[in-house]
Amino acid sequence: MATRAVKALGMLAAVLGLTACGGDTAASRDAAPPAPVVAEREQSATAAPVGQTVWLKACATQKYVSADRNLGTTAPLVASRDSAQGWEQFQVADAGNDFISLRVVETGLYVSADPNAGGQVTGFRTAVGDWERFTWVPFADGSVGLRAKSTGQYVSADVNQGASAPLYANRATAGCWEAFSFGIVGGGEDRWVQIWADEFDGDSVNAANWTPNTTVHVNSEQQQYTASGDNISVSNGTLKLTARLQWNNGYPFTSGRLESAGKREFGHGRIEARIKMPVGAGLWPAFWLLGNDINTVGWPACGELDIMENVGYGDWTSGALHGPGYSGNTPINGRFYPASSVSNWHVYRTEYSSSDIKWFIDGALVKTTTRAEVQRYGAWVYDKPLFIILNLAVGGGYPFGVNGASTPYYGVPQSTVDLVRNAPQTLEVDWVRAYQWR
């Protein structure tokens, strides 16, 4: 993982949700076998609960949908369970273009409707492609249907397919077999309260929130940060940090870095940003946090929480913690795979408390690290205010460790030099927001 060296400051559990369609409606449906599908169900306006963990209960069986891998790694999901545990819980995420994805809580794997298997709905895919994208279709009674992008058909729990009602995405219209009630795991109340945001709606960086850092030189990075409008700008509702191929202070590239230190610092809570990034080996955009005591205790004793880093590859990002005993090539790290290229907009988020730190992409939980896990390596240093950093580095130790390029610049291959020469490369940030749990 990234070697941060010294980064200066100047630099189920109980399911409490109710079924969306209500108990009385479900009970009446259960009184008789469902009729064959004959018409599209009337639609309503129940939005997909993106960012939430849900259970699904089939109208046809009044049983929970399960992705139990004990039935076979490639076996279809079934609507046959009496309770909703990990196999029966699904994280709902935005998969782009009005599609959602469903991730099995127990395994972290995605639900898929493979058209090569007649639309069989399984739960063992490691990444999101077209087979793993679904349209969340609300019905007038509060239940929902799932229409698979791969087949264009509704997911069905037809009991005629077997007593367990295996799921297939093979129905053109929706009746009871294709209807599912749902509930939010842990209850539907959202107690996150937004306490701050920068929406970048003006035409310049808000000096009450950010300071450019132009003095930091770490990790053998190949850029000189500047405060120039060529490298840091705000326009059309986004912040733009732009890397350019131009010599400055002995470095072949210029770029931008903003810090909220001394201006916006946050204790336990949730920090997130909507970001899209350039793709090119050696480009190193990052969205991260540092402890506000770095000037007194130094790095890594201050603690570092990397919400999102990317070293120029379109299909993955990474996150990590750096602290005393687990810095540099830290053992607390992970690679995460967004549903589409990092050059598209995605929301990168962390939630940190006295007990654990979580990473999310587009509302889907991708990693949890507990306090006990951190303390296997060293002190937990995240019970204090942290400040936000947004930057676009070029080259350096982390990119080199992945791409192996030593020429023409450390961590920057010739292809990326040509890329930046032909067109400056920009990290765009739509907004940054902070929340606290109330």
Secondary structure, DSSP 4 states (H G I P E B T S, - for coil): --------S-------PPPTT-HHHHHHHTTSPPPPP-SPPPB------TT-EEEEEETTT--EEE--GGG-TTPPPEEEESS--GGG-EEEEEEETTEEEEEETTT-PEEEEEGGGTTEEEEEESS--GGG-EEEEEBTTS-EEEEETTTS-EEE--GGG-TT-B-EEEESS-SGGG-EEEEETT-S---EEEEEEE---SSS--TTT-EE------TT--EEE--STTTEEEETTEEEEEEEEEEETTEEEEE-EEE-TTTSEE-SEEEEEEEE----TTEEEEEEEEETTHHHH-TTTT-EEEEEE-SS-TT-EEEEEE-TTS-SS-SSEEEE--SS-TTS-EEEEEEE-SSEEEEEETTEEEEEEEHHHHTTTS----SS-EEEEEEEEESSHHHHHHH---SSBTTB-HHHHHHHHHS-EEEEEEEEEEEEE-
